[in-house]
Amino acid sequence: MAIRIKQGDQYSLPITVSLNGEPLDAGEVDSAEFTLGGYMRKLYPGEVSYSASDGCFYLPLTQEETFAFPANGSVTLDIRVKFLGGDVIGVQRMESIAVADASSEVIL
């Protein structure tokens, strides 16, 4: 899935998580950690929500957070999941998110 963010964007990024090629059953998840490079870390449950209707986790991004991303660069999305049984498994294939530069850095 190719993701592109522009500095200053503010929205919840939909993320599907798969384990061994199968969609993750959120009912088996105790917690999950979502990190974007060294710029931010957010946790499920709490800051990150989950929608059973589409099977996506929603990672909220603020304008301040996306302005911190490198202009015309990229950030890497890394995910680690702690299951109810205590196992912690990281997603093996991290996504690289392209970041487009913004002409203005004013918060709207």
C-alpha positions in Angstrom: 0.0 0.0 0.0 1.6 3.2 -1.1 1.0 6.0 1.3 1.8 9.7 0.8 1.4 12.5 3.3 1.9 16.2 2.9 3.4 18.2 5.7 0.5 19.9 7.5 -2.0 17.1 6.9 -4.3 16.2 9.8 -6.4 13.1 9.7 -6.5 9.5 10.9 -4.3 7.2 8.8 -6.1 3.9 8.1 -3.8 0.9 8.7 -4.5 -2.8 8.1 -2.3 -5.2 10.0 -1.7 -8.7 8.8 0.0 -11.6 10.5 1.2 -14.5 8.3 -0.8 -13.0 5.4 -4.1 -12.9 7.4 -5.8 -9.8 8.7 -5.2 -9.4 12.4 -8.1 -10.2 14.7 -8.2 -7.2 17.1 -10.1 -9.4 19.6 -6.8 -11.2 20.3 -4.8 -7.9 20.8 -3.9 -6.6 24.2 -2.1 -3.6 22.9 -0.2 -2.4 19.8 2.5 0.2 19.3 2.6 2.3 16.1 5.7 4.4 15.5 6.5 6.7 12.6 10.3 7.0 12.4 11.6 8.8 15.4 8.8 11.3 15.2 5.9 9.8 17.0 4.7 6.8 19.0 1.0 6.0 19.6 -0.7 3.1 21.3 -3.8 1.0 20.8 -6.1 1.1 22.7 -6.0 4.7 23.6 -4.6 7.1 21.0 -5.2 4.6 18.1 -8.7 3.3 17.4 -9.9 0.2 15.6 -13.0 -0.2 13.4 -14.4 -3.7 13.1 -16.5 -2.7 10.1 -13.4 -2.2 7.9 -10.7 -4.1 9.9 -8.5 -0.9 10.1 -6.6 0.7 12.9 -6.8 4.5 12.7 -3.6 6.4 13.6 -4.5 10.0 14.2 -2.0 12.6 12.8 -2.0 16.3 13.8 -0.7 19.2 11.7 2.1 19.7 14.2 3.2 16.0 13.9 3.2 16.0 10.1 5.1 19.3 9.9 7.9 17.6 11.8 8.2 14.9 9.1 11.1 15.5 6.7 10.2 17.6 3.6 10.3 15.5 0.4 11.5 12.6 2.4 9.9 9.6 4.0 9.1 8.1 7.4 8.9 4.4 8.3 5.8 3.0 9.9 6.7 0.2 12.4 4.1 -1.8 14.3 4.5 -4.2 17.3 1.5 -6.1 18.7 1.1 -7.6 22.2 -1.4 -10.4 22.2 -3.7 -11.4 25.1 -1.5 -14.5 25.7 1.6 -12.2 26.3 3.4 -12.8 23.0 4.8 -9.6 21.3 5.2 -9.8 17.5 6.5 -7.0 15.3 5.2 -6.6 11.7 8.0 -7.8 9.5 7.4 -5.6 6.5 7.5 -1.9 7.5 5.8 0.6 5.3 7.7 3.7 4.0 5.5 6.7 3.9 6.4 9.5 1.4 6.3 13.0 2.7 5.6 16.0 0.4 6.8 19.5 1.3 4.3 22.2 2.2 4.7 25.8 1.1 3.2 27.1 4.3 3.9 25.9 7.8 1.0 27.8 9.4 -1.4 25.7 11.5 -5.0 26.0 10.1 
